[in-house]
Amino acid sequence: MRDLVSVHVSGNLPIRSRALPFADRVEIRLGNAFPVALLVDRAAIDRHLDAIVSSRIALETATSRPEEG
């Protein structure tokens, strides 16, 4: 069984990123006291962006629908 780590990203959570050209990836750090680092290979950056954009569109679509009932 695989473990899952959940990180709640809120509007006031510090997010910093930096390129790691020697490793051909970027590091995205979330938080201050106990930061979580997300390492994204160059080949996966666009897939990651697409997932965020499509999730945002789905969220906006779901919240803009009139209530059924």
Secondary structure by P-SEA (a helix, b strand, c coil): cbbbbbbbbccccbbbbbbcccccbbbbbccccbbbbbbbcccaaaaaaaaaaaaaaaaaaaaaccccc
